[in-house]
Every structure is written in C-alpha cells, then in structure tokens.
Amino acid sequence: MSVGPSSLPPTEGTAPGAGVWREDAACRGIESSVFFSPDGERGQARARREERARRICEDCPVLSRCRDHALATGEPYGIWGGMTETDRRRHARRLRRGEYRPLTPRHARPESGGTGDAAPGT
C-alpha cells in the first residue's frame, strides 16, 4: 500500500487548501513502510529504514511544512519532515524546558523566500 503525506486525510478544522503542500512532498507515492516502522523493528534495521526516509526528506521542497505539521499536531509515529519519533519527543522536551534551538534539516541547506519551501524552478 502506497501512503505518503498526500494520501493522508486533511486534519479536521483546517482551512481548505491547508494540506495542499502534501502534493509536492518527495515521499508522495513511496511505500509507507519506509516512513513508519513495523511492529518489533529494532536496532540496525530501524536505523537503516530511518536513514532511507531521511534521505528522501532531505531534498523535499516541503520539508519545513511537513515537519511543522508533525510538531503542531503531535504526530506520534513515523518520519515527518526528516524527524523521527524520538527527534520530535526530544524537541518537545526542549521546548517545555524553555530551550530554543532552530530546526534545520540534518544536512542544512539555504532556504529561499523564508517560507521553508524551495523557490519554483529550483
């Protein structure tokens, strides 16, 4: 079954078009098993799957929007915006402690337009 952010239902109460960013996601059409761990997955198998997912996210034109969505909605599972479940929990703990650390992709690259999305044609 192929499930990426574009196939997820819109969140109730969101404005029309709020999930349109999902149409441009690099993960669109990729098997959900790349982004969501199967029961009992551990160790090196999990690390390899997560690294593969992060590589897909790395060059995604909507990485920031995806990550922001996951953080805002408290997504408990999967890789979203290049962040694992552990990354998101760690980020939430830091915020609760009042720590501020800018969120950047693991392999940061300059963003254009301040929207977190790549400029058209790039």
N, CA, C and O of each residue as an XYZ file, in Angstrom:
488
protein
N       0.842     -1.173      0.000
C       0.000      0.000      0.000
C       0.885      1.233      0.000
O       1.791      1.349      0.825
N       0.635      2.129     -0.895
C       1.436      3.337     -1.021
C       0.768      4.472     -0.257
O      -0.347      4.877     -0.583
N       1.456      4.982      0.760
C       0.900      6.057      1.566
C       1.988      7.062      1.853
O       2.993      6.733      2.483
N       1.801      8.264      1.404
C       2.693      9.360      1.733
C       1.843     10.479      2.269
O       0.625     10.325      2.369
N       2.433     11.597      2.617
C       1.653     12.689      3.162
C       0.485     13.124      2.289
O      -0.520     13.598      2.819
N       0.581     12.979      0.967
C      -0.503     13.441      0.120
C      -1.740     12.570      0.232
O      -2.828     13.003     -0.146
N      -1.603     11.351      0.743
C      -2.762     10.480      0.834
C      -3.402     10.507      2.207
O      -4.401      9.825      2.437
N      -2.843     11.286      3.124
C      -3.414     11.380      4.453
C      -4.620     12.304      4.415
O      -4.622     13.282      3.668
N      -5.652     12.012      5.213
C      -6.824     12.890      5.213
C      -6.475     14.236      5.827
O      -5.619     14.311      6.709
N      -7.130     15.301      5.369
C      -6.869     16.598      5.981
C      -7.318     16.579      7.437
O      -8.272     15.886      7.789
N      -6.634     17.335      8.272
C      -6.996     17.419      9.674
C      -8.297     18.188      9.803
O      -8.482     19.214      9.148
N      -9.202     17.700     10.644
C     -10.468     18.392     10.856
C     -10.209     19.807     11.325
O      -9.303     20.055     12.120
N     -11.007     20.728     10.831
C     -10.903     22.109     11.264
C      -9.821     22.910     10.557
O      -9.624     24.084     10.871
N      -9.117     22.302      9.609
C      -8.112     23.072      8.887
C      -8.781     23.809      7.745
O      -9.821     23.394      7.233
N      -8.171     24.889      7.368
C      -8.700     25.681      6.265
C      -8.570     24.906      4.964
O      -7.636     24.121      4.799
N      -9.508     25.123      4.028
C      -9.380     24.464      2.729
C      -8.032     24.817      2.108
O      -7.605     25.971      2.137
N      -7.379     23.819      1.554
C      -6.089     24.035      0.912
C      -4.910     23.960      1.864
O      -3.763     24.052      1.427
N      -5.170     23.793      3.176
C      -4.085     23.777      4.155
C      -3.143     22.597      3.942
O      -1.965     22.683      4.288
N      -3.638     21.501      3.382
C      -2.796     20.333      3.161
C      -2.280     20.212      1.747
O      -1.731     19.174      1.379
N      -2.443     21.256      0.939
C      -2.026     21.220     -0.461
C      -0.526     20.973     -0.577
O      -0.081     20.392     -1.567
N       0.256     21.393      0.399
C       1.700     21.183      0.370
C       2.043     19.721      0.187
O       3.100     19.396     -0.353
N       1.178     18.844      0.622
C       1.433     17.406      0.541
C       1.563     16.928     -0.902
O       2.223     15.925     -1.171
N       0.947     17.632     -1.806
C       1.013     17.257     -3.219
C       2.440     17.349     -3.759
O       2.785     16.662     -4.721
N       3.261     18.187     -3.148
C       4.633     18.392     -3.612
C       5.660     17.600     -2.818
O       6.860     17.732     -3.059
N       5.208     16.780     -1.874
C       6.120     16.050     -0.999
C       6.939     15.015     -1.774
O       6.419     14.324     -2.650
N       8.211     14.921     -1.439
C       9.107     13.954     -2.088
C       8.677     12.519     -1.805
O       9.005     11.615     -2.574
N       7.951     12.296     -0.718
C       7.548     10.941     -0.341
C       6.259     10.495     -1.015
O       5.847      9.344     -0.869
N       5.632     11.381     -1.737
C       4.370     11.033     -2.378
C       4.554      9.807     -3.268
O       5.396      9.789     -4.165
N       3.752      8.791     -2.998
C       3.796      7.570     -3.789
C       4.790      6.535     -3.304
O       4.848      5.439     -3.862
N       5.574      6.846     -2.280
C       6.537      5.886     -1.740
C       5.842      5.065     -0.658
O       5.011      5.581      0.089
N       6.185      3.807     -0.583
C       5.579      2.911      0.400
C       5.675      3.476      1.810
O       6.723      3.981      2.213
N       4.583      3.391      2.558
C       4.558      3.913      3.918
C       5.536      3.188      4.836
O       5.965      3.747      5.845
N       5.889      1.960      4.499
C       6.807      1.189      5.337
C       8.189      1.833      5.431
O       8.967      1.488      6.320
N       8.504      2.759      4.532
C       9.774      3.482      4.610
C       9.723      4.492      5.761
O      10.743      4.764      6.394
N       8.556      5.039      6.027
C       8.398      6.119      6.992
C       7.821      5.680      8.334
O       7.947      6.394      9.329
N       7.194      4.521      8.365
C       6.559      4.024      9.588
C       7.093      2.640      9.905
O       7.094      1.756      9.048
N       7.552      2.452     11.147
C       8.187      1.183     11.499
C       7.178      0.069     11.704
O       6.105      0.280     12.271
N       7.534     -1.116     11.237
C       6.684     -2.274     11.503
C       6.832     -2.691     12.968
O       7.818     -2.346     13.620
N       5.859     -3.425     13.472
C       5.920     -3.919     14.848
C       7.220     -4.680     15.072
O       7.626     -5.499     14.247
N       7.851     -4.403     16.175
C       9.036     -5.146     16.569
C      10.331     -4.734     15.889
O      11.369     -5.347     16.136
N      10.302     -3.718     15.046
C      11.529     -3.292     14.377
C      12.469     -2.654     15.399
O      12.052     -1.830     16.213
N      13.741     -3.046     15.344
C      14.727     -2.542     16.304
C      16.101     -2.388     15.650
O      16.337     -2.797     14.514
N      16.978     -1.783     16.421
C      18.396     -1.743     16.092
C      18.740     -1.275     14.702
O      18.243     -0.257     14.220
N      19.611     -2.050     14.063
C      20.141     -1.674     12.757
C      19.058     -1.615     11.677
O      19.126     -0.776     10.778
N      18.078     -2.486     11.759
C      17.004     -2.462     10.761
C      16.249     -1.136     10.842
O      15.944     -0.524      9.819
N      15.953     -0.703     12.051
C      15.254      0.573     12.233
C      16.138      1.729     11.783
O      15.670      2.637     11.095
N      17.389      1.702     12.159
C      18.320      2.770     11.780
C      18.435      2.885     10.258
O      18.446      3.991      9.719
N      18.519      1.749      9.566
C      18.616      1.769      8.089
C      17.346      2.334      7.467
O      17.417      3.144      6.542
N      16.185      1.913      7.966
C      14.922      2.416      7.423
C      14.802      3.914      7.670
O      14.417      4.659      6.769
N      15.125      4.361      8.872
C      15.032      5.787      9.193
C      15.990      6.616      8.342
O      15.641      7.709      7.895
N      17.190      6.101      8.121
C      18.149      6.825      7.290
C      17.651      6.933      5.853
O      17.815      7.972      5.213
N      17.047      5.866      5.350
C      16.487      5.916      3.991
C      15.388      6.983      3.916
O      15.342      7.764      2.966
N      14.516      7.013      4.909
C      13.437      8.005      4.932
C      14.010      9.419      5.012
O      13.544     10.320      4.314
N      15.014      9.613      5.857
C      15.626     10.936      5.991
C      16.262     11.394      4.685
O      16.219     12.580      4.358
N      16.849     10.469      3.937
C      17.437     10.843      2.638
C      16.358     11.319      1.682
O      16.588     12.234      0.892
N      15.193     10.711      1.746
C      14.086     11.150      0.898
C      13.647     12.546      1.324
O      13.405     13.414      0.485
N      13.548     12.753      2.627
C      13.120     14.053      3.158
C      14.134     15.158      2.880
O      13.765     16.318      2.696
N      15.387     14.796      2.851
C      16.486     15.747      2.754
C      16.305     16.788      1.654
O      16.558     17.972      1.878
N      15.878     16.369      0.486
C      15.736     17.290     -0.639
C      14.279     17.633     -0.934
O      13.964     18.144     -2.008
N      13.396     17.351      0.016
C      11.975     17.602     -0.198
C      11.681     19.099     -0.208
O      12.129     19.822      0.681
N      10.940     19.565     -1.194
C      10.645     21.000     -1.267
C       9.701     21.479     -0.164
O       9.596     22.684      0.065
N       9.014     20.566      0.523
C       8.077     20.968      1.578
C       8.495     20.421      2.943
O       7.660     20.260      3.833
N       9.784     20.137      3.105
C      10.292     19.568      4.349
C       9.838     20.377      5.570
O       9.346     19.798      6.538
N       9.993     21.680      5.541
C       9.641     22.512      6.695
C       8.162     22.453      7.013
O       7.782     22.386      8.182
N       7.332     22.475      6.003
C       5.885     22.405      6.245
C       5.493     21.053      6.822
O       4.644     20.978      7.710
N       6.098     20.001      6.328
C       5.822     18.660      6.828
C       6.237     18.546      8.292
O       5.470     18.070      9.129
N       7.445     18.984      8.587
C       7.954     18.953      9.957
C       7.074     19.788     10.872
O       6.718     19.342     11.963
N       6.718     20.997     10.441
C       5.879     21.869     11.255
C       4.512     21.246     11.512
O       3.966     21.363     12.609
N       3.964     20.587     10.500
C       2.679     19.889     10.661
C       2.801     18.819     11.737
O       1.956     18.730     12.627
N       3.851     18.007     11.656
C       4.031     16.918     12.616
C       4.201     17.452     14.031
O       3.657     16.880     14.976
N       4.942     18.530     14.186
C       5.146     19.111     15.511
C       3.864     19.751     16.038
O       3.546     19.626     17.221
N       3.136     20.431     15.169
C       1.908     21.114     15.594
C       0.798     20.128     15.964
O       0.009     20.386     16.873
N       0.741     19.011     15.262
C      -0.340     18.045     15.513
C       0.071     16.940     16.470
O      -0.754     16.116     16.865
N       1.351     16.921     16.844
C       1.818     15.886     17.770
C       1.834     14.501     17.154
O       1.501     13.520     17.817
N       2.219     14.415     15.887
C       2.295     13.109     15.221
C       3.131     12.153     16.066
O       4.309     12.419     16.306
N       2.548     11.050     16.522
C       3.293     10.149     17.396
C       4.155      9.132     16.657
O       5.064      8.552     17.250
N       3.890      8.909     15.386
C       4.581      7.845     14.666
C       5.168      8.339     13.355
O       4.672      9.291     12.753
N       6.220      7.684     12.931
C       6.764      7.889     11.601
C       7.789      9.000     11.491
O       8.057      9.743     12.436
N       8.347      9.077     10.297
C       9.296     10.120      9.933
C       8.491     11.214      9.250
O       7.786     10.963      8.273
N       8.602     12.414      9.767
C       7.897     13.575      9.206
C       8.907     14.717      9.128
O       9.549     15.048     10.125
N       9.047     15.308      7.969
C       9.961     16.430      7.828
C      11.380     16.090      8.246
O      12.109     16.944      8.751
N      11.766     14.847      8.034
C      13.109     14.407      8.378
C      13.323     14.131      9.853
O      14.442     13.834     10.272
N      12.262     14.226     10.649
C      12.377     13.983     12.091
C      11.752     12.647     12.457
O      10.652     12.317     12.014
N      12.464     11.886     13.269
C      11.930     10.629     13.776
C      11.011     10.912     14.966
O      10.898     12.047     15.429
N      10.364      9.861     15.441
C       9.528      9.973     16.636
C      10.366     10.483     17.809
O       9.927     11.344     18.571
N      11.570      9.943     17.941
C      12.473     10.349     19.022
C      12.881     11.806     18.874
O      12.930     12.541     19.860
N      13.176     12.230     17.646
C      13.549     13.629     17.401
C      12.426     14.568     17.854
O      12.683     15.592     18.486
N      11.184     14.211     17.528
C      10.056     15.072     17.885
C       9.832     15.109     19.393
O       9.534     16.166     19.949
N       9.974     13.963     20.058
C       9.834     13.945     21.522
C      10.928     14.786     22.175
O      10.661     15.545     23.107
N      12.147     14.650     21.687
C      13.278     15.424     22.214
C      13.034     16.920     22.021
O      13.294     17.718     22.922
N      12.539     17.290     20.855
C      12.243     18.690     20.563
C      11.173     19.219     21.529
O      11.307     20.322     22.060
N      10.122     18.440     21.753
C       9.044     18.845     22.660
C       9.578     19.042     24.084
O       9.187     19.990     24.765
N      10.464     18.154     24.533
C      11.062     18.296     25.876
C      11.875     19.587     25.972
O      11.811     20.299     26.974
N      12.626     19.875     24.935
C      13.429     21.105     24.940
C      12.529     22.338     25.032
O      12.821     23.281     25.768
N      11.445     22.316     24.282
C      10.520     23.447     24.330
C       9.919     23.601     25.719
O       9.794     24.718     26.219
N       9.548     22.494     26.344
C       8.983     22.553     27.696
C       9.990     23.128     28.690
O       9.603     23.805     29.643
N      11.267     22.867     28.475
C      12.317     23.387     29.355
C      12.695     24.822     29.002
O      13.525     25.432     29.675
N      12.089     25.356     27.951
C      12.373     26.728     27.548
C      13.603     26.878     26.681
O      14.060     27.997     26.446
N      14.150     25.771     26.199
C      15.313     25.844     25.319
C      14.855     26.175     23.913
O      13.813     25.703     23.458
N      15.628     26.975     23.243
C      15.327     27.270     21.843
C      16.478     26.786     20.982
O      17.628     27.175     21.182
N      16.158     25.945     20.037
C      17.134     25.511     19.037
C      16.420     25.546     17.701
O      15.379     24.913     17.529
N      16.970     26.276     16.769
C      16.316     26.321     15.449
C      16.292     24.931     14.830
O      17.247     24.163     14.946
N      15.192     24.629     14.179
C      15.061     23.348     13.495
C      15.623     23.478     12.101
O      15.191     24.330     11.324
N      16.570     22.647     11.787
C      17.134     22.616     10.446
C      17.241     21.167     10.028
O      17.374     20.289     10.881
N      17.186     20.897      8.743
C      17.419     19.535      8.295
C      18.808     19.090      8.726
O      19.683     19.928      8.944
N      19.021     17.806      8.849
C      20.332     17.290      9.259
C      21.438     17.818      8.383
O      22.528     18.119      8.869
N      21.177     17.933      7.113
C      22.149     18.471      6.166
C      21.579     19.796      5.686
O      21.027     19.892      4.589
N      21.719     20.804      6.515
C      21.090     22.100      6.245
C      21.518     22.655      4.904
O      22.662     22.505      4.475
N      20.579     23.289      4.266
C      20.864     23.980      3.018
C      20.084     25.286      3.051
O      19.087     25.379      3.767
N      20.495     26.269      2.317
C      19.796     27.556      2.347
C      18.360     27.392      1.858
O      18.084     26.640      0.924
N      17.469     28.105      2.503
C      16.079     28.100      2.066
C      15.792     29.438      1.407
O      16.436     30.443      1.708
N      14.821     29.439      0.507
C      14.521     30.667     -0.206
C      13.167     31.193      0.217
O      12.292     30.425      0.616
N      12.997     32.471      0.133
C      11.709     33.095      0.345
C      11.218     33.075      1.776
O      10.160     33.644      2.048
N      11.915     32.459      2.696
C      11.504     32.450      4.084
C      10.313     31.576      4.377
O       9.832     31.570      5.510
N       9.807     30.827      3.395
C       8.621     30.004      3.614
C       8.977     28.583      4.002
O       8.109     27.814      4.415
N      10.240     28.230      3.872
C      10.635     26.865      4.169
C      10.495     25.968      2.965
O      10.773     24.772      3.053
N      10.069     26.519      1.833
C       9.908     25.752      0.617
C      10.879     26.260     -0.426
O      11.237     27.437     -0.438
N      11.294     25.378     -1.287
C      12.201     25.770     -2.358
C      11.472     26.704     -3.313
O      10.262     26.590     -3.509
N      12.205     27.606     -3.889
C      11.626     28.515     -4.873
C      11.228     27.730     -6.114
O      11.881     26.747     -6.464
N      10.152     28.162     -6.785
C       9.738     27.470     -8.007
C      10.898     27.405     -8.990
O      11.618     28.381     -9.201
N      11.053     26.251     -9.573
C      12.074     26.063    -10.571
C      13.431     25.671    -10.017
O      14.397     25.545    -10.769
N      13.515     25.474     -8.684
C      14.812     25.065     -8.130
C      14.821     23.600     -7.812
O      15.829     23.078     -7.337
